[in-house]
Amino acid sequence: MFEIRDCDDDRIARVLILEYSQIKGAERCFVSLEQELADLSSYYGGGALLIGYEDDTPVATIAIKKINDDVAEAKRLYIKPTSRGRGYARMMLNAMLDRCRRLGFKEVKFTTNPEVMPVAYSLYKRMSFEEQDNDNGIVSMRMLL
């Protein structure tokens, strides 16, 4: 069974985010990693940090960072390799979108690297995220809510 919950233990989120940061080619996505991990609650204040559990084992994460009252940035979508292929990424994205709506955001933005994460990029396109910009392989996407 897969369940998505608010993060109530920053240690769990740190482990997942650090594991994600080790993906070869993903380094450019982690320019503020030390600041982020130092105080996850503050870093994602006004947003949310969600953890996906498979049979009570944490296997997924996604975060919402408040940019301003109308715009949020989705960050840190990660599914452990042993739990991929089960639809969890779509579930995490839908939970993030639902939470953004409840928080009153009108737009969600994020960046991705299609070369490093082609499966995720394909999912974002299928879910109707719009590509806004491509800066040396880092693609900015958004969805109006």
C-alpha positions in Angstrom: 0.0 0.0 0.0 1.3 3.5 -0.9 0.4 6.5 1.4 1.5 10.1 1.1 2.0 12.0 4.4 3.3 15.4 5.6 6.9 15.0 6.7 7.0 14.8 10.4 10.7 13.8 10.7 13.2 15.8 8.9 15.7 12.9 9.1 13.6 10.9 6.7 13.4 13.7 4.2 17.2 14.3 4.5 18.0 10.7 3.7 15.8 10.7 0.6 17.0 14.1 -0.6 20.6 13.1 -0.1 20.1 9.8 -2.0 18.5 11.8 -4.8 21.4 14.2 -4.9 23.8 11.3 -5.6 22.2 10.6 -9.1 24.9 11.1 -11.7 24.1 14.3 -13.6 21.7 15.8 -11.1 24.3 17.9 -9.4 23.1 21.1 -11.0 19.7 20.6 -9.3 21.3 20.9 -5.8 23.0 24.3 -5.7 21.4 25.2 -2.3 21.5 21.7 -0.8 23.4 22.5 2.4 21.1 25.5 3.2 18.0 23.4 2.4 19.1 20.4 4.6 20.2 22.7 7.5 16.6 23.6 8.2 14.0 21.9 6.0 11.0 23.4 7.9 12.2 26.9 7.3 13.3 26.3 3.7 9.9 24.9 2.8 7.9 27.3 5.1 4.7 28.4 3.5 4.9 25.2 1.3 5.1 21.6 2.3 7.3 18.6 2.4 5.6 15.3 1.5 6.9 11.8 2.0 5.5 8.7 0.2 5.4 5.5 2.2 5.2 2.0 0.8 4.0 -0.3 3.6 5.3 2.3 6.2 8.8 2.5 4.6 9.7 5.9 3.2 10.4 5.6 -0.5 9.5 8.9 -2.1 9.6 12.7 -1.5 8.4 15.9 -3.1 8.6 19.4 -1.8 6.7 22.7 -2.3 8.7 25.9 -1.9 6.8 29.1 -1.6 8.1 31.7 -4.1 5.3 34.3 -3.4 1.6 34.2 -2.5 0.7 33.1 -6.1 3.6 30.9 -7.2 5.2 27.8 -5.7 8.2 25.8 -6.9 8.0 22.0 -6.8 11.3 20.4 -5.8 12.8 17.1 -4.9 10.5 14.6 -6.6 12.3 11.4 -5.9 11.3 7.7 -5.9 13.7 5.1 -4.6 14.9 2.9 -7.5 13.4 -0.2 -5.9 10.0 1.4 -5.9 9.9 2.8 -9.4 7.5 1.7 -12.1 4.5 1.6 -9.7 2.9 5.0 -10.5 4.2 6.6 -7.3 5.7 9.6 -9.2 2.3 10.5 -10.6 0.7 10.1 -7.2 3.3 12.3 -5.6 2.9 15.0 -8.3 -0.9 14.9 -7.9 -0.6 15.2 -4.1 1.7 18.2 -4.6 -0.7 19.8 -7.0 -3.6 19.3 -4.6 -1.6 20.8 -1.8 -0.6 23.8 -3.9 -4.3 24.4 -4.6 -5.2 24.2 -1.0 -2.4 26.6 -0.1 -3.8 29.1 -2.6 -1.1 29.0 -5.2 -2.1 29.8 -8.8 1.0 28.4 -10.5 3.6 25.7 -9.9 7.0 25.9 -11.4 10.0 23.5 -11.4 13.1 22.7 -13.3 14.3 19.3 -14.6 17.1 17.8 -16.6 15.5 15.7 -19.4 18.9 14.1 -20.3 19.4 12.8 -16.7 15.7 12.2 -15.9 13.9 11.3 -19.2 11.2 9.2 -17.6 10.3 12.0 -15.2 10.3 14.6 -18.0 8.0 12.5 -20.1 5.6 12.2 -17.2 5.6 16.0 -16.7 4.7 16.5 -20.3 1.9 13.9 -20.1 0.5 15.6 -17.0 0.3 18.9 -19.0 3.2 20.8 -17.5 4.3 23.4 -20.0 7.9 23.8 -21.0 8.9 27.5 -20.5 12.7 27.6 -21.0 15.7 25.5 -21.7 19.0 26.7 -20.3 21.8 24.4 -21.3 19.7 21.3 -20.8 17.9 22.5 -17.6 14.3 22.8 -18.5 11.9 25.2 -16.7 8.3 24.0 -16.6 5.1 25.2 -15.1 1.4 24.5 -14.6 -1.4 27.0 -13.9 -3.7 25.8 -11.2 
